[in-house]
Amino acid sequence: MRVYLDNNATTIVDPEAFELMKPFFCEKYGNPNSLHRFGSETHPSLRRAMDQLYAGINASDNDDIVVTSCATESNNWVAKGVFFDHILNKDKDHVIISAVEHPAISATFEFLKKYGVRVSRVPVNENGLLDPNDLRKLIDDKTALVSIMWANNETGTIFPIKECAAIAHEHGALFHTDATQTVGKIKINVREMGVDFMSFSAHKFHGPKGVGGLYIKDSQKLTSLLHGGEHMGGRRSGTLDVAGIVGMAQALENSNKLIEFENLHVRRLRDKLEDALLGLPDVSVVGERAHRLPNTILAAIKGVEGEAMLWDLNQAGIAASTGSACASETLESNPIMEAIGASSDLAHTALRLSLSRFNTEEEIDYAIEQITKAVNRLRGISSTFAYAPEWHKSGL
């Protein structure tokens, strides 16, 4: 059996979205910016797709949604655009992010530190939660931007975005959220949350890879990251990926329609898997279920290296991860585990399991069986989980 439990890394494309994409590869393949019929025949589908995107995140007609290649591009655009517009040769020099941001945010601001940007990080507690009062302690009149992810990609913990945005605005700062993990999983209302910018990526909610978006409140100024054309109202240069945009929009619409299903079916399967994990000795899960996305588990399994667990699961046909897929080629300890105060040994034992609406009860039962088998095997050969046999006089 093949079981995919790495949906925070990427997802299967929604079948309906896939079917809608097909005509734009070999039939309606014209460049939308061309004046001939081959180009103009793509326009009705593009207009419908943009309407779906606006409706999907509850954006206003006064706002901009600019299609990008992914959330990483969107995050970089906000970070560098704010640098050019509000920091370079200006009075402000300060940015605040959370201690557990995706590398698309944290690495980008590490880069900007070379150009004089001060970067502060809001800590999280042992449950991966962020306290808005800690943000209030860090913000000052030199703060240009606060960027806090809506939900963490590894723990699934949902952050108090509305409160954080309000604090930023009280001090004259802009507010950005990386909503890569939340769009399509929980209801999104950008106007209600009060965010200035929001990044998202289609392949996280059953859309195609290579397309995402950036929400810009009230179409405010943000210096472009890419230059060379007048696409997307002059905000982002590059020929529009019609198939990708159509697929993303339909995937978002379908995911939003099924959010209640996500909260019932997916949450029930996640809880079943989590309960089985917690039934094993010396296993813990980061974060309270009430404050997490309905699909995510980040477990620490004492005595079992995360990479070794992935090897065993992969051999059994199960896809999982030790954390962010964008940093999965290193063998370093999980930085999110370290941020919540886990010991170095425990931080190496992280196992992330993330479900989707396409997972079945049978798959979860199989995963429980194989994870249990892997834990028992790996602990039996672990130097950090060693114990004396029952007959040993030490009694250990």
C-alpha positions in Angstrom: 0.0 0.0 0.0 1.1 3.6 -0.8 0.1 6.2 1.8 0.8 9.9 1.4 1.1 11.7 4.7 3.2 14.7 3.7 0.4 17.1 2.6 2.1 20.1 4.2 4.9 19.6 1.7 2.6 19.3 -1.4 -0.7 17.8 -2.3 -2.3 15.8 -5.1 -4.0 18.0 -7.7 -7.8 18.2 -7.4 -9.2 16.1 -10.3 -11.7 18.8 -11.3 -9.0 21.5 -11.3 -6.8 19.2 -13.4 -9.5 18.7 -16.0 -10.1 22.5 -16.3 -6.4 23.0 -16.9 -6.0 20.6 -19.8 -7.3 22.8 -22.7 -4.7 25.5 -22.0 -1.8 23.3 -22.9 -2.6 22.3 -26.5 -5.9 24.0 -27.5 -6.2 27.4 -25.9 -2.5 28.0 -25.6 -2.2 31.6 -26.7 -0.4 34.3 -24.7 -3.1 36.3 -22.8 -1.3 39.5 -23.6 -1.4 38.9 -27.4 -4.0 40.8 -29.4 -5.1 37.9 -31.6 -7.9 35.4 -31.0 -5.5 32.8 -29.6 -4.7 35.1 -26.8 -8.1 36.6 -26.2 -9.9 33.3 -26.0 -8.1 32.7 -22.6 -9.6 35.9 -21.1 -13.0 34.5 -20.0 -11.3 31.7 -18.0 -8.8 34.1 -16.5 -11.6 36.5 -15.4 -13.5 33.6 -13.8 -10.4 32.4 -12.1 -9.5 35.8 -10.6 -13.1 36.1 -9.4 -12.8 32.7 -7.7 -9.5 33.8 -6.0 -11.1 37.1 -4.7 -14.1 35.2 -3.4 -11.9 32.4 -1.9 -10.1 34.7 0.5 -12.8 37.4 0.8 -10.8 40.1 -0.8 -12.4 43.5 -1.8 -12.5 44.9 -5.3 -10.2 47.6 -4.0 -7.5 45.0 -3.2 -5.0 43.4 -5.5 -4.4 39.7 -5.9 -1.3 39.2 -8.0 -0.5 35.8 -9.3 3.1 34.7 -8.6 5.1 31.5 -9.0 4.7 30.4 -5.4 4.5 31.7 -1.8 8.3 31.9 -1.7 8.3 34.5 -4.4 5.4 36.3 -2.7 7.3 36.4 0.6 10.4 37.6 -1.0 8.4 40.3 -2.8 6.9 41.7 0.4 10.2 41.6 2.3 12.2 43.3 -0.5 9.4 45.6 -1.6 9.0 46.9 2.0 12.8 47.3 2.2 12.8 49.5 -0.9 9.6 51.4 0.0 10.0 52.0 3.7 13.5 51.2 4.9 16.1 52.1 2.3 17.2 55.7 2.8 14.2 56.1 5.2 13.7 56.5 8.9 12.6 52.9 9.6 15.0 50.0 9.8 13.2 47.3 11.9 11.3 44.1 11.0 9.7 41.6 13.3 9.1 37.9 12.4 8.2 34.9 14.5 10.9 32.5 15.7 9.4 29.7 13.6 8.9 31.3 10.2 9.5 29.2 7.0 12.9 29.8 5.5 11.3 31.8 2.7 10.8 34.5 5.4 13.6 33.9 7.8 16.4 33.5 5.2 15.1 36.5 3.2 15.4 38.8 6.3 18.8 37.3 7.1 19.9 38.4 3.7 18.4 41.9 4.3 20.4 42.2 7.5 23.4 42.8 5.3 21.8 46.0 4.2 21.2 47.4 7.7 17.8 45.8 8.5 17.3 45.0 12.2 15.4 41.7 12.6 13.6 40.7 15.9 11.9 37.4 16.5 8.8 36.8 18.5 9.3 33.6 20.6 6.9 30.7 20.9 6.1 28.6 24.0 6.5 24.9 24.5 3.2 24.3 22.6 4.4 26.3 19.6 2.0 29.2 20.5 2.8 32.9 20.0 1.7 35.5 22.5 0.8 38.9 20.9 2.1 40.6 24.1 5.6 39.4 23.2 5.2 41.2 19.8 4.2 44.3 21.7 7.4 44.2 23.7 9.5 44.1 20.5 7.8 46.7 18.3 8.9 50.3 18.2 8.5 53.4 16.0 11.3 52.2 13.7 9.4 49.0 12.8 8.4 48.9 9.2 7.0 45.4 8.9 5.7 42.6 11.1 5.5 39.2 9.3 3.9 36.4 11.2 2.9 33.1 9.5 -0.8 32.3 9.9 -0.1 28.6 10.8 3.2 26.9 11.2 4.1 24.4 8.5 5.5 21.8 10.9 3.4 22.0 14.1 0.2 23.2 12.4 -0.2 25.7 15.2 -2.5 28.6 14.3 -1.2 32.1 15.3 -3.4 35.1 16.4 -3.0 37.0 13.2 -5.8 39.5 13.8 -4.4 40.6 17.1 -0.8 40.8 15.7 -2.0 42.9 12.7 -3.7 45.3 15.1 -0.6 45.7 17.2 1.5 46.4 14.0 -1.0 49.0 12.8 -1.1 50.7 16.3 2.6 51.4 15.8 2.4 52.5 12.1 3.9 49.2 10.8 2.7 47.1 7.9 1.6 43.5 8.5 2.2 40.5 6.3 1.2 36.9 6.9 2.5 33.8 5.1 -0.8 31.8 4.8 0.7 28.9 2.8 -0.6 26.3 5.2 -3.9 27.9 6.1 -5.5 28.7 2.7 -7.8 25.9 1.8 -7.7 24.4 5.3 -9.5 27.0 7.4 -11.8 29.8 6.4 -9.9 32.9 5.2 -11.2 36.4 5.4 -8.4 38.9 4.7 -10.5 41.9 5.4 -11.6 40.7 8.8 -8.0 39.8 9.8 -6.8 43.3 8.8 -3.6 42.1 7.0 -1.8 44.3 4.5 -0.2 41.4 2.6 -0.8 37.7 2.4 1.1 35.0 0.6 -0.2 31.6 -0.6 0.7 28.7 -2.9 -1.6 26.6 -5.0 0.1 23.2 -4.5 -0.7 23.3 -0.7 -4.5 23.1 -1.4 -4.6 20.6 -4.2 -3.7 23.1 -7.0 -0.8 22.7 -9.4 2.8 23.5 -8.5 4.5 26.6 -9.8 1.7 29.1 -9.1 0.7 31.1 -6.1 -0.4 34.5 -5.2 0.1 37.7 -3.1 -2.8 39.6 -1.6 -2.2 43.4 -1.4 -4.7 45.4 0.7 -6.2 48.4 -1.0 -3.8 47.9 -3.9 -1.1 49.8 -1.9 2.3 50.5 -3.3 4.8 47.7 -3.2 7.9 47.9 -5.4 7.9 45.1 -7.9 10.3 42.2 -7.5 10.3 41.2 -11.2 10.6 43.8 -14.0 10.3 43.4 -17.8 6.7 43.6 -18.7 3.3 45.1 -17.9 1.6 41.8 -16.7 -0.7 41.7 -13.7 -1.4 45.5 -14.0 2.3 46.2 -14.2 2.9 44.7 -10.7 4.6 41.4 -11.8 6.4 40.7 -15.1 6.1 37.4 -16.8 3.8 35.6 -19.2 0.7 34.4 -17.3 0.4 30.7 -16.6 -3.2 30.3 -17.7 -3.5 26.6 -16.9 -1.9 27.2 -13.5 -4.2 30.1 -12.6 -7.3 28.2 -13.7 -6.2 25.2 -11.7 -5.3 27.2 -8.6 -8.6 29.0 -8.6 -10.8 25.9 -8.9 -8.7 24.0 -6.3 -9.3 26.9 -3.9 -13.0 27.0 -4.6 -13.3 23.2 -4.0 -11.2 23.3 -0.9 -13.3 26.1 0.6 -16.5 24.1 -0.2 -15.0 21.1 1.7 -13.6 23.0 4.7 -16.3 21.5 7.0 -15.4 18.0 5.6 -11.8 18.9 6.4 -12.7 19.8 10.0 -14.7 16.5 10.5 -13.2 13.7 8.3 -9.6 14.9 8.2 -9.6 15.9 11.9 -11.1 12.5 12.9 -8.4 10.6 11.0 -5.7 12.9 12.3 -6.9 12.4 15.9 -7.0 8.6 15.4 -3.4 8.6 14.2 -2.3 10.9 16.9 -4.0 8.9 19.7 -2.2 5.8 18.4 1.1 7.6 18.5 0.5 8.9 22.0 -0.4 5.3 23.1 3.3 4.4 22.5 5.7 5.0 25.4 7.8 8.2 25.4 6.0 9.9 22.5 4.8 13.5 22.6 3.0 15.8 20.1 3.7 19.5 19.8 0.7 21.8 20.4 -2.9 21.4 21.6 -5.3 20.1 19.1 -7.6 23.1 19.6 -4.9 25.4 18.3 -3.7 23.4 15.4 -4.8 22.9 11.8 -7.0 19.8 11.5 -4.5 17.8 9.4 -1.1 18.2 11.1 0.9 16.2 13.7 4.5 17.0 14.8 5.6 14.1 17.0 8.8 13.6 19.0 9.5 9.9 19.4 12.2 9.4 22.0 15.1 7.2 20.9 14.2 7.2 17.2 16.1 9.4 14.8 13.7 11.2 12.4 15.6 10.2 9.3 15.7 6.5 10.4 12.0 6.6 10.9 11.5 8.1 7.4 13.6 5.3 5.9 11.5 2.6 7.5 8.2 4.3 6.6 9.4 4.8 3.0 10.2 1.1 2.7 6.6 0.5 3.8 5.3 2.9 1.1 4.4 5.7 3.6 5.4 9.3 2.8 6.1 11.5 5.9 8.8 14.1 6.8 10.9 15.4 9.7 9.9 19.0 9.1 9.9 21.5 6.3 10.4 19.9 2.8 12.3 23.1 1.8 15.0 22.2 4.3 14.7 18.4 4.3 18.1 17.5 2.7 20.0 18.5 5.8 20.5 16.1 8.8 20.4 18.9 11.3 18.0 18.9 14.3 14.5 20.3 13.7 14.7 24.1 14.3 11.0 24.2 15.3 11.6 21.7 18.0 14.5 23.7 19.2 12.4 26.9 19.2 9.9 25.3 21.5 12.7 24.4 23.9 13.1 20.7 23.1 16.5 19.2 23.9 19.0 18.6 21.1 18.4 14.8 21.3 14.7 15.2 21.1 14.9 17.7 18.3 16.4 15.0 16.1 13.4 12.8 16.6 10.7 14.9 14.9 8.2 13.2 12.7 5.7 15.3 10.8 2.5 13.7 9.5 0.1 15.8 7.5 -3.2 14.5 6.1 -5.6 15.6 3.4 -9.2 14.9 2.4 -8.0 12.2 0.0 -6.7 10.0 2.9 -8.8 7.0 3.9 -9.4 5.1 7.1 -7.7 2.1 5.7 -4.6 4.2 5.0 -4.5 5.5 8.6 -4.9 2.0 10.0 -2.0 0.8 7.8 0.2 3.8 8.9 -0.5 3.1 12.6 0.6 -0.5 12.1 3.8 0.5 10.2 4.8 3.4 12.5 4.4 1.1 15.6 6.5 -1.6 13.9 9.2 1.0 13.0 9.3 2.5 16.5 9.8 -0.9 18.0 12.5 -1.9 15.5 14.5 1.4 15.8 14.3 1.6 19.5 15.7 -1.9 19.7 18.9 -0.8 18.0 19.0 2.8 19.4 22.0 3.9 21.5 19.9 6.7 23.1 17.0 4.4 24.1 19.1 1.6 25.5 17.9 -0.4 28.5 19.1 -3.4 30.3 17.3 -6.8 29.8 15.0 -7.9 32.6 17.5 -10.3 34.0 20.3 -7.7 34.5 21.1 -7.0 38.1 21.0 -3.2 37.6 17.3 -3.3 37.2 17.4 -0.6 34.6 
